[in-house]
């Protein structure tokens, strides 16, 4: 009894099982999250530390180095990079992809605790860390503006209320605020008045700190009652209350803070700013959790927006700057339409060939059941509805009907022999079951290398491959159970004199031409070998790429000015660039920002939201159009890049690809990097070549005359404290509000701190209490110093970023970079390597041949086991070179690179086209055993009989992939290479393998028989 027999004999039970599977699939689909691409959760942790006023070199030495030493000892760290700027250090700790992020976070906390003993004692806060996916970009950005309130009030409302409210929405992972700073009380000192009154800067700091106190003072109690004691020790946020602080009382004279300083409301950091469409603004960035449904998350956040007036001042206007779900929703909807179109085209192919509704229904029922089973498997494995999983389902539609078609066609052949429908179904299922299993198992074997692919590519295509595996497994089960049951119930006997159709006449003509071709099988074999050689040549010559750029409708612009540019000048340059961008007709809104904890003083960022895709050209065309006017802004470089959902590495560069130089010798590194940058700028295929080496900043170095300082009783600590108080926006006291905590910031008055000579004018205290100018014990020299100090793995590092020109490929660009650097012969001690996306691309490119080879080996092993033969798998695998040739020719014809998506298309082709060989070999072997035909006659008969199912399955797969190849909707950039490779490969494969596969079968059979007879010829005569 065959596997199918119980299901054929029990149609009601089989039908109910199919309905149950359908209901499970519908329920699973409703629970699947929606995303743009599969979740690639990088185990990454970012450590942030601040020491206001400390220059980059001091931050690198006193903060970054101790932290890196502790963090570098954690197991599983794959990348450790840091950036130290003025007053801040940011360290990116990237772990292996298989590292659990929560376990990694505990290790990071332990490392921070261990390093805390080596950190400076004047840091206002201990280092903090956050679990941030570097590939995750905000799914929603809100712009908060007001015509009546300052940005500090807007920031306070966002930081105190919105962050908490929005974080409570299901699916929200992180909410951050940028573009302004927290309100603060700013104390601006007059150094001349202080010196005249004999006061030091530190005297003022101590007076403020002692006057603003909120501490427990206890309670009173007796036998009957208890009373708490309260002290009005905190001054709050009113600047007027600070002016009356008594700094000193001497000889009846009282010096108050208002006598020596201007006290006003301000912000914690005045060197930060943001704008939205020309108005000062605060930006709220919302990032989703890794496993959240992005559509439901953003819808949940938007549902709160109408109620914001209950929590924040009514004068604040909230505008959506970036809504990532607009393009995700459009892309997923377009992909769903593509899936439906693929289903319709496949059903038309089945109907056109079978010309009857009953067999068309028998084949068509496989599609919804396979999709339902796939949805159930996706839900169990935690996958999402995204472009890649929907691509997998669209491709699957083309071949899940293959097994059903083979089953139906075999049942029809038995009907033509005079069997009843029930008998034809039983006999057909018994005869074809092995072929169906062989096709499906070998198809799954083709995806085994993709399932074990490493890195980002492995994470992306694991979901793609498993979705295909789910569809294949379910379609195989359905083809062996539901399809023969329907055939047994619904098929009707064919009339005895059935009119021969077009396909029958084509099959006869094909058989005649094949007999002619089989007279010279070696010629067909040479044709196949030519296809192999041409395919290898095209693969070597084909430009390689990483992932196709998806038009997300969001463009990021990074700006860079001269290293010594002031905050005010940088703000003006930033607004000029924003005005040029906003004037483009394709741009909907623009939000520039400058400063902040992560930014260098001469750099800024502009978030650009484009209009819907139907109202503008492609995003890359818009970027190219903006390059020229932006390049004409004097004193500013603007780097434009299209935001992508996948990004590797912990360091954010100005362009997509990164190349890092690192060395233990910082001077040698600083000397070498400019030469490398200059050389790379001469490579034709590269553009926007830049570096994070900001070595031309101005640094004022104070040299202390220690002998004079000792003689006058001036301590180095007093000098350090005076400079810190005067110039570093020093936070000296905390104000505890009802909803948040604020700071008191002390500094010199702006007009007393705008010239280098002002540094030596400040007064420092002596041991006798007198105040003397700093120039008495110190001299000052001006020198060039870095604005940032970058480390990679505890070594000084400089990262060069670049983009690829539209007419160049990422692979060619990487080869050109490697060749140019090798020709330069870098000094000993300077190491060079690709980083970020470039490193991931290099890893994926090097593994491509191995992945293809692994797929071929896996299929050969599976087929060898199934057929118990070393030879027949080679016959089946001979169908693959023409498919690869067709795929590469198609890519070359449309001008596409061989990206990871195209590679997956080639792997899919390996699984798709070998089914033709399986059907031919399986029938030929059966004909030899049961009908006594010669190998020549059996393979020719197999080709004639199997011509219709081969043609049907090929056309089904071909038309199923056509919507992917020629789609123009949102997200089509990502899926088009897959469709093109499948369409091109199937066309060429179908044209060649109908002749080359029978020839290879015949030649290998002759070789096998010759080897069997050779030993007997060598035996001596009796």
C-alpha positions, 0 to 999 in steps of 0.5 A, spaced: 500 500 500 502 506 498 502 512 502 497 516 498 492 510 499 489 511 506 487 519 504 484 517 497 480 512 500 478 517 506 476 523 502 472 526 507 477 525 513 482 528 508 478 534 506 477 536 513 484 535 515 486 540 509 480 545 512 484 544 519 490 546 516 487 552 512 484 555 519 491 554 522 494 558 517 489 563 517 490 564 525 498 564 524 498 569 519 493 574 523 499 573 529 505 574 524 509 581 525 510 585 519 517 588 518 521 591 512 526 585 512 527 579 517 529 581 524 537 581 524 538 583 531 545 584 532 548 583 539 550 590 540 551 595 546 553 602 546 557 605 552 556 612 553 561 617 558 561 624 559 567 629 562 565 636 561 570 640 558 575 634 557 579 634 550 578 628 546 585 626 547 584 626 555 577 623 554 581 617 550 586 616 555 582 617 562 575 614 560 576 610 553 582 606 555 580 604 562 573 602 559 576 598 553 581 594 557 575 592 561 570 591 556 575 587 551 576 582 556 569 580 555 568 573 551 564 573 545 566 580 543 567 581 535 568 588 535 570 594 540 570 601 537 570 608 541 570 615 539 572 620 544 570 628 542 570 634 547 567 632 553 564 625 551 566 618 549 562 613 546 564 605 545 561 600 541 561 593 543 559 588 538 558 581 540 558 575 535 551 574 532 550 567 537 551 571 543 545 572 548 544 580 548 541 579 556 547 575 558 552 580 554 549 586 558 550 583 564 558 582 562 558 589 560 555 592 567 560 587 571 566 590 566 563 597 567 563 596 575 570 593 574 573 599 571 570 605 575 576 605 580 580 607 574 575 613 572 576 620 574 573 622 580 570 629 577 565 625 572 558 627 573 555 621 572 558 613 571 558 611 564 551 608 562 550 603 557 544 601 552 542 595 548 542 598 541 541 594 534 546 598 530 542 596 524 535 599 527 533 606 525 527 609 527 521 607 525 517 614 527 520 621 528 516 626 531 518 634 530 516 638 536 515 646 534 512 652 538 511 659 536 511 661 543 515 656 547 523 656 547 526 649 545 528 648 552 521 648 554 519 643 548 525 639 550 523 638 557 516 636 555 519 631 551 524 628 555 519 628 562 513 626 559 513 624 552 519 619 552 515 615 558 508 615 555 511 613 548 515 607 551 509 604 554 506 603 547 507 595 545 512 594 541 516 600 542 524 599 544 527 606 545 525 613 545 530 618 544 530 626 544 535 630 540 535 637 537 535 641 544 537 640 551 534 640 558 533 647 561 538 649 566 540 655 570 546 658 567 551 662 571 555 667 567 561 669 571 565 676 570 572 674 572 574 682 573 569 683 578 571 676 582 578 678 581 577 685 584 573 682 590 578 677 591 574 671 590 576 665 586 572 661 581 571 656 586 569 660 591 563 661 587 562 654 585 562 652 592 557 657 594 552 655 589 553 648 591 552 649 598 546 654 597 542 649 593 541 643 598 535 638 598 537 633 603 533 629 609 533 633 616 529 628 620 523 628 624 521 630 631 516 625 635 513 624 642 508 620 646 502 622 641 505 624 635 510 625 630 512 631 626 517 631 620 522 637 619 522 640 612 528 645 610 527 650 604 534 648 602 533 648 594 532 654 590 529 651 584 529 653 577 528 661 578 534 664 576 532 670 581 533 666 587 540 664 585 542 672 585 541 673 592 546 667 594 551 670 599 558 668 596 562 672 601 561 676 607 567 680 610 568 686 614 560 687 614 560 687 606 556 682 603 558 679 596 552 676 592 552 672 586 548 677 582 554 682 584 559 678 580 555 674 575 549 674 570 544 668 572 539 666 567 535 661 564 538 657 559 540 649 557 544 644 560 548 644 553 548 651 549 552 648 543 546 643 540 540 645 536 535 642 531 530 645 526 524 643 522 522 646 516 526 652 518 523 653 525 527 651 531 525 644 533 526 638 538 526 631 534 523 625 538 526 618 535 522 612 536 525 605 535 521 598 535 523 592 539 526 587 535 520 582 534 515 587 534 510 588 529 512 595 526 505 597 523 502 596 530 507 599 533 507 606 529 499 605 529 499 605 537 504 611 537 500 615 532 493 613 536 496 617 542 498 623 538 491 626 539 491 626 546 498 629 547 495 636 549 493 633 556 500 632 557 504 637 554 503 645 553 498 646 548 503 651 544 507 645 542 505 642 535 507 635 533 508 633 526 510 627 523 517 628 520 519 620 518 514 615 518 517 608 516 511 604 516 509 608 509 514 605 505 513 598 509 506 598 508 506 600 501 512 595 500 508 589 503 502 591 500 505 591 493 509 584 495 502 581 497 499 584 490 505 580 487 504 574 490 496 574 488 499 575 481 503 570 481 498 565 484 493 567 478 499 566 473 500 559 475 493 557 475 492 560 468 498 556 466 495 549 469 488 551 466 492 552 459 495 545 459 490 541 463 484 545 459 479 542 465 477 545 471 477 539 475 485 538 475 486 545 475 482 545 482 486 539 484 493 543 482 490 549 485 488 547 492 496 546 493 497 553 493 493 556 499 494 549 503 502 550 502 501 558 504 497 556 510 502 551 512 508 556 511 504 561 515 504 556 521 511 554 520 513 562 520 509 563 526 512 557 530 519 560 528 518 567 530 518 569 523 515 576 520 511 578 514 516 582 510 519 583 503 524 576 504 519 572 506 513 574 501 518 573 496 520 566 498 512 565 498 511 568 491 517 564 488 514 558 492 507 559 488 511 557 482 514 550 484 509 548 490 504 546 484 510 542 481 508 536 485 501 536 484 502 537 476 506 531 476 501 527 480 495 529 476 499 528 469 500 521 471 493 520 473 491 522 467 495 517 463 492 512 467 485 514 465 487 514 458 489 506 459 482 505 461 482 505 468 477 508 473 478 515 476 479 512 483 484 506 480 488 511 476 489 516 482 491 510 486 496 507 481 498 514 479 500 516 486 503 509 487 508 510 481 509 517 482 510 518 489 518 516 489 519 522 484 515 527 488 519 525 494 526 525 490 524 532 487 522 535 494 528 532 498 533 534 493 530 541 492 530 542 500 537 540 500 539 546 495 537 550 501 541 547 506 547 551 505 543 558 505 540 555 512 547 555 515 550 561 512 554 566 517 553 573 518 548 578 516 547 574 510 545 568 514 540 571 518 537 574 513 536 568 508 535 563 514 528 566 514 527 566 506 530 559 506 526 556 512 519 559 509 521 555 502 522 549 506 515 550 509 512 551 503 515 545 500 514 540 505 507 542 506 506 542 498 509 535 498 504 532 503 498 535 500 501 532 493 501 525 496 494 526 500 489 531 498 491 532 490 490 524 489 484 524 493 481 530 489 483 526 482 480 520 485 473 524 486 473 529 480 477 526 474 473 524 469 475 518 463 477 521 457 474 520 451 477 514 447 478 519 441 481 525 444 483 530 440 490 531 440 492 538 442 498 543 441 502 540 447 501 533 444 504 535 437 509 539 440 511 533 444 511 529 438 516 534 434 520 534 440 521 527 440 523 527 433 528 532 434 531 529 440 532 522 436 536 526 431 540 530 436 541 523 440 545 521 434 551 525 436 550 525 444 557 528 444 555 534 441 550 535 446 555 534 451 560 539 448 554 544 448 553 543 456 561 543 457 561 550 453 555 552 458 559 550 464 565 554 461 561 560 459 558 560 466 564 560 470 567 566 465 561 570 467 561 569 474 568 571 475 567 577 470 560 579 473 560 585 478 559 583 485 554 587 490 552 586 497 544 588 497 540 592 493 539 599 495 531 599 497 528 606 496 525 607 503 523 614 502 528 617 507 535 620 506 540 622 511 545 627 510 552 628 514 555 635 514 562 637 515 565 644 516 572 646 518 575 643 524 575 650 527 568 652 526 564 655 531 557 653 533 554 659 531 557 658 524 556 651 523 549 652 525 548 657 519 552 652 514 547 647 516 541 651 515 543 653 508 544 646 506 537 645 509 534 650 505 537 647 499 534 640 500 527 643 502 527 647 495 527 640 491 520 638 489 521 631 491 523 633 498 517 633 503 520 635 510 527 637 512 530 636 519 537 639 520 541 638 527 548 640 530 551 638 536 549 633 542 552 628 545 554 624 539 556 629 535 563 633 533 563 640 533 564 641 526 559 636 524 551 635 523 546 631 521 540 632 516 534 628 516 530 628 509 523 625 508 521 624 501 514 625 498 511 618 496 514 614 491 508 616 486 510 623 486 517 623 485 523 620 481 527 614 485 531 616 491 537 615 488 535 620 482 534 625 488 540 624 491 544 625 485 540 631 483 542 634 490 549 633 490 551 639 485 547 645 489 550 642 496 557 642 493 557 649 492 556 651 499 563 654 501 566 651 507 561 645 508 561 638 505 555 634 505 554 627 504 548 624 502 546 616 503 539 613 502 537 610 509 537 602 509 534 597 514 541 593 514 547 596 516 553 592 519 558 595 524 558 599 530 561 606 527 556 610 523 560 613 517 558 618 512 558 613 507 556 606 506 563 602 506 568 603 511 576 602 511 579 602 517 587 603 519 589 602 526 596 602 529 599 602 536 603 608 533 598 614 533 603 619 530 605 614 524 597 613 523 596 620 523 602 621 518 599 615 513 592 616 513 592 622 509 596 619 504 591 613 503 585 618 503 588 622 497 590 615 493 583 613 494 580 619 492 583 618 485 580 611 484 574 613 479 569 608 482 569 611 488 565 618 491 565 621 497 571 619 500 572 622 507 575 620 514 573 621 521 581 623 522 579 630 525 586 632 526 586 640 524 582 642 530 585 648 534 588 646 541 590 651 546 596 648 550 597 651 557 605 650 560 605 651 567 611 654 570 611 649 576 617 653 580 613 659 579 607 656 581 610 653 587 613 659 589 607 663 589 603 657 592 598 656 586 597 648 586 595 645 579 589 642 582 587 650 583 588 651 576 585 645 573 579 647 577 579 654 575 579 652 568 574 647 568 569 652 572 570 657 566 570 654 560 567 647 560 560 648 562 561 645 568 555 642 572 555 644 579 548 642 582 542 638 581 535 641 581 530 636 583 523 638 579 517 634 580 518 630 573 525 631 572 532 633 574 535 639 572 542 642 573 546 649 575 551 650 570 557 655 571 561 658 566 565 665 564 560 670 561 560 669 553 564 676 552 569 674 557 570 667 553 571 668 546 578 669 545 584 665 546 587 671 550 581 670 555 584 664 558 590 667 561 586 673 564 582 668 569 585 669 576 587 663 580 588 663 588 594 662 592 596 659 598 595 666 602 588 667 599 590 672 594 588 672 586 593 672 581 592 672 573 594 665 570 599 668 566 603 669 572 604 662 572 603 659 565 604 660 558 600 658 552 601 656 545 597 654 539 597 647 536 593 643 532 590 637 535 584 632 533 577 633 534 576 626 535 580 620 538 578 613 535 580 607 537 579 600 535 580 594 539 584 599 544 588 601 538 588 608 535 584 607 529 582 612 523 576 610 519 575 612 511 568 611 508 566 611 501 560 610 497 560 607 490 559 611 483 552 609 480 556 606 474 561 602 479 560 595 483 561 594 490 566 588 489 570 592 483 571 598 488 573 593 494 578 590 489 580 597 487 581 599 494 585 593 496 590 594 490 591 601 491 593 600 498 597 594 497 601 598 491 602 604 497 606 599 501 604 601 508 609 602 513 610 597 518 606 597 524 600 600 520 594 595 519 588 596 514 582 592 513 575 593 511 569 594 516 562 595 517 558 593 510 564 592 506 567 587 511 560 583 511 560 584 503 567 581 503 565 575 507 559 574 503 563 575 496 568 570 499 563 565 501 559 565 494 563 559 490 563 555 497 555 556 498 554 554 490 558 548 491 555 546 497 548 546 494 551 542 488 554 537 493 548 536 498 543 535 492 548 530 489 548 526 496 541 526 496 540 524 489 545 519 490 542 516 496 535 516 493 537 513 486 542 508 489 547 510 484 553 515 483 552 516 476 544 518 475 545 524 480 550 527 475 545 526 469 540 530 473 546 535 475 547 536 468 541 541 468 544 546 472 550 549 468 545 552 463 540 555 468 546 558 471 548 561 464 541 564 463 541 567 470 548 571 469 546 573 462 539 576 464 543 580 470 548 582 465 543 584 460 539 588 465 546 591 468 545 588 475 550 586 480 551 579 482 548 581 489 546 576 495 539 576 492 541 574 485 545 569 489 539 566 492 536 566 485 541 562 483 541 557 489 533 557 487 534 555 480 539 549 482 533 546 486 528 548 480 531 546 474 534 539 476 526 537 477 526 536 469 532 531 470 529 527 475 523 526 471 526 524 465 531 519 469 526 516 473 521 515 467 527 512 463 529 507 469 522 505 470 522 504 462 528 500 462 526 495 468 519 494 466 518 495 458 525 492 457 527 498 452 534 500 451 537 506 454 537 510 448 529 508 447 528 509 454 530 516 455 527 518 448 520 515 451 521 519 457 523 525 454 516 525 450 512 522 455 514 527 461 514 533 456 508 536 458 509 536 465 516 539 464 513 544 460 508 545 465 512 546 471 517 550 468 512 555 465 509 555 472 515 557 475 517 562 470 510 566 470 510 565 478 517 569 478 515 574 472 511 579 477 518 579 481 522 580 475 518 586 472 515 589 479 515 597 479 512 598 486 515 600 493 521 595 495 521 592 488 529 594 488 530 588 493 526 583 489 527 584 482 534 581 482 531 574 484 526 574 479 530 576 473 535 570 475 529 565 475 526 568 469 533 568 465 535 561 468 529 557 466 528 560 459 536 558 457 535 551 462 529 549 458 532 551 451 538 547 452 536 541 457 531 538 453 537 536 449 543 536 453 540 531 459 538 525 455 545 526 451 548 526 458 544 520 460 546 516 454 553 517 455 554 516 462 550 509 461 555 507 456 561 509 460 557 505 466 556 499 462 563 499 459 566 499 466 562 493 467 564 489 461 572 491 462 574 486 467 571 480 464 574 482 457 581 481 461 579 474 464 584 469 461 580 463 457 578 457 460 
